[in-house]
Amino acid sequence: MIKYKCLHHVSLSVTDLERAKDFYGNILCLKELERPSFDFPGAWYEIEGQQLHLIVDPSSQTIRQDKSISSREGHFALRVENYQETLQWLKKNGIELLEKPNSISGFAQIFCTDPDGNIIELNVNQKDM
């Protein structure tokens, strides 16, 4: 049996580090962490005790060719404090998104993609709206 403590990190492939850092740092407002000096470019971000690791790999098989937003594609989800403020921020910054405020999941969801098509879900409990 495996006993887990927490999710430690999620890694995503990106093609352009500066473009990805602009999105994750300035649009999603994540705090960048110091990263070990690996022999390949990337960036690490802190999310409430867990981490997001970006790895530059233009030939990655995980980079989606179709950049359309689908809630059924692989994604990771971040819980946000305020649905409407998050929605307004993303729209103000010209981010294409898919809104699902009344999802049967019980979460009010916003889906968007980073510049490489990685899908991110931002959500709140519908009871907290």
DALIN-V59284 format. One record per helix or strand. SS is the DSSP state (@ for helix, = for strand). FROM is the first residue (numbers start at 1). TO is the last residue. If there is no record, write none. Layout:
ss:SS from:FROM to:TO
ss:SS from:FROM to:TO
//
This chain:
ss:= from:9 to:14
ss:@ from:17 to:27
ss:= from:31 to:33
ss:= from:42 to:47
ss:= from:50 to:56
ss:= from:75 to:79
ss:@ from:83 to:92
ss:= from:97 to:100
ss:= from:107 to:113
ss:= from:119 to:125
ss:@ from:126 to:128
//
